[in-house]
């Protein structure tokens, strides 16, 4: 049997791995209409 579902274990790209500390600091919903949401949106963009 070949198991091809890696949705829970997909390896991260090195470029994304380097951004994790920055993104972890912005925990708000980027679509929210408050200052934390605006800051999270900037971090994602």
N, C-alpha and C positions, 0 to 999 in steps of 0.2 A: 504494500500500500504506500502510495506517495501522498504525503500531506502537504498541500500547497497554501493553506490558509495561514498567513503570517501577520494578521491584523494586530495581534497582541504582542508580537515579537519582532516587528519590522525594525531593522537596524537604522539608526539615525545617521543622516549625512554629517560629516565632520563640520561643515559650516553651520548647521543647526545646533549641533552639540556645543559649539562655542558661544551661541546666543542664549542658551538655556538660563544662565544666571540673570541676564538682563530681563528675559521674559518672565521668569519666576517672580521678580520683584513687582511686576505689573499684573496683579491677580484679578483685576476687575473685568467686567464684560466690556469689550471695546465698542459695543453698540449702545451702551448706557449713556444717558444724557446728564452726567455729572462729571466733576473734575477727574475722578479716578478712571472713569470710562474714557475720557478724552486722552488721558495719559497712556492708558492701555492701547488705545487706537494708534497713537504715535509710535509706541514700541513695536506694534505689529507691522506697521507700514515701514 
